[in-house]
Amino acid sequence: MTRSRPAVPMILAFLTFMASAAGADDAPKDNITAVRDENGRYYTADDVPTFKIAEDGTVDWLTYSGFRRYHSECHVCHGPEGEGSSYAPALKTSAINMDYYDFVDVVTNGRKKVNAAENSVMPAFGENVNVMCYLDDIYVYLKARGADALPRGRPAKKEAKSDAIKEAETACLGHE
């Protein structure tokens, strides 16, 4: 019995170490900071699209385009600047709190929540090229709004649209 006692603190220390190491993986990931630029598209360390705003207020092209696309397709229900409305929730925090791939899934396939407390329907936009060809743009715009990095209103300064973004847009829209 005396032999097992010294092992107990070591076992507890080991289990504590393992639990703290496992908790480190569960720590929130940085869903904001751009660590990589690929032809005018910015990505986090996890390769999730994000925004880039220079100190002088110049926004990346996708954020600017996202402002335009959001206001042409999404603001009717979700309110200006992603602030929400009486009809649909604010989206600016969704781009921060929701996993990118879940965001893409909801926009593409829609979502229906009906229960005693709520009745909300997000229509599917998977066949709407005005949304799908610019989904990352809308996402990074909402992320910039949700992070309070971008004020309300049309961004005053923007980066130029890269050739790679022009080519992807042309291909997505089916133009030659």
C-alpha positions in Angstrom: 0.0 0.0 0.0 2.8 2.4 0.7 4.3 1.8 -2.7 1.2 3.0 -4.5 0.9 6.3 -2.7 3.9 8.0 -4.3 2.5 7.0 -7.7 -0.9 8.7 -7.0 0.5 12.3 -7.2 2.5 11.5 -10.3 -0.6 10.0 -12.0 -2.7 13.0 -11.0 0.0 15.3 -12.3 0.1 13.4 -15.5 -3.7 13.5 -15.9 -3.8 17.2 -15.1 -1.1 17.8 -17.8 -3.0 15.8 -20.4 -6.2 17.6 -19.6 -4.6 21.0 -19.9 -2.9 19.9 -23.2 -6.3 18.7 -24.5 -7.9 22.0 -23.5 -5.3 23.9 -25.5 -6.7 22.3 -28.7 -10.2 23.4 -27.6 -9.0 27.0 -27.2 -10.8 29.4 -29.6 -8.9 29.8 -32.9 -8.1 33.1 -34.4 -10.8 33.6 -37.0 -9.7 37.1 -37.8 -6.0 37.7 -38.4 -4.8 37.5 -42.0 -1.6 35.5 -42.1 -1.5 34.8 -45.8 -2.3 36.7 -49.0 -3.0 34.8 -52.2 -3.6 37.1 -55.2 -5.6 39.6 -53.2 -7.4 37.0 -51.1 -6.5 36.9 -47.4 -6.6 33.8 -45.2 -6.3 32.9 -41.5 -3.8 30.3 -40.2 -6.5 27.8 -40.7 -7.0 28.8 -44.4 -10.3 30.5 -43.7 -11.1 33.6 -45.8 -10.7 36.8 -43.8 -10.4 40.6 -44.4 -7.4 42.9 -44.5 -7.8 46.6 -43.6 -4.8 48.9 -43.8 -4.1 51.5 -41.2 -5.4 54.2 -43.6 -8.7 52.4 -43.9 -8.1 50.8 -47.3 -10.0 47.5 -47.4 -9.1 44.4 -49.5 -11.1 43.9 -52.6 -13.2 41.0 -51.2 -14.4 43.1 -48.3 -15.4 45.9 -50.6 -17.1 43.5 -53.0 -18.8 41.9 -50.0 -20.3 45.2 -49.0 -21.8 45.6 -52.5 -23.0 42.0 -52.7 -24.4 41.9 -49.2 -26.4 45.1 -49.9 -27.7 43.7 -53.2 -28.8 40.3 -51.9 -28.9 40.0 -48.1 -29.7 43.3 -46.5 -33.4 43.1 -47.4 -33.9 40.5 -44.7 -30.8 40.9 -42.5 -30.7 44.7 -42.3 -28.1 47.1 -43.5 -24.5 46.4 -42.5 -25.4 43.0 -41.1 -27.1 44.6 -38.1 -30.2 42.5 -38.3 -33.9 43.4 -38.6 -37.2 42.4 -37.1 -37.4 39.9 -39.9 -34.0 38.1 -39.7 -31.0 38.1 -37.3 -27.8 40.1 -37.5 -25.2 38.3 -39.6 -22.1 40.3 -38.6 -21.5 38.1 -35.6 -22.3 34.9 -37.4 -19.2 35.3 -39.5 -17.2 35.6 -36.3 -18.9 32.9 -34.2 -20.0 30.4 -36.8 -17.6 28.0 -38.5 -16.8 29.1 -42.0 -18.0 25.8 -43.5 -21.3 26.0 -41.5 -21.8 29.5 -42.9 -21.3 28.3 -46.4 -23.7 25.3 -45.8 -26.5 27.5 -44.4 -26.2 30.0 -47.3 -26.0 27.3 -49.9 -28.6 24.9 -48.6 -30.8 27.1 -46.3 -31.9 26.3 -42.9 -35.3 26.0 -41.1 -35.7 26.4 -37.4 -39.3 25.8 -36.2 -40.1 25.2 -32.6 -42.2 26.7 -29.8 -39.7 29.6 -29.4 -38.9 30.5 -33.0 -40.0 30.1 -36.6 -37.1 31.1 -38.9 -36.4 30.1 -42.5 -33.3 30.9 -44.4 -33.8 30.2 -48.0 -31.2 28.3 -50.0 -29.1 30.4 -52.3 -27.0 27.6 -53.8 -28.3 28.3 -57.3 -28.1 32.1 -57.1 -24.8 33.1 -58.8 -25.1 36.6 -57.4 -24.6 35.1 -54.0 -22.5 31.9 -54.7 -19.9 33.6 -56.9 -19.4 36.2 -54.1 -19.9 34.1 -51.0 -16.4 34.6 -49.6 -16.8 38.3 -50.3 -20.0 38.5 -48.3 -18.4 36.4 -45.5 -15.3 38.5 -45.1 -17.4 41.7 -45.2 -19.6 40.4 -42.4 -16.5 39.2 -40.5 -15.0 42.7 -40.7 -18.3 44.2 -39.5 -18.5 41.6 -36.7 -15.0 42.3 -35.6 -15.8 46.1 -35.5 -12.9 46.6 -37.9 -15.1 48.2 -40.5 -17.6 51.0 -39.7 -21.0 51.2 -41.2 -21.3 52.6 -44.7 -19.5 52.1 -48.0 -15.8 51.6 -47.6 -14.0 54.7 -48.8 -10.8 53.1 -50.0 -10.2 49.7 -51.6 -7.4 47.6 -53.0 -7.6 47.0 -56.8 -9.2 43.8 -57.9 -6.5 41.3 -58.7 -6.3 39.4 -62.0 -6.9 36.2 -60.2 -10.1 37.5 -58.6 -11.2 38.8 -62.0 -10.6 35.4 -63.6 -12.4 33.5 -60.8 -15.4 35.9 -61.1 -15.5 35.4 -64.9 -15.3 31.6 -64.6 -18.0 31.5 -61.9 -20.4 33.7 -63.7 -19.9 31.7 -66.9 -18.6 34.5 -69.0 -15.6 34.2 -71.4 
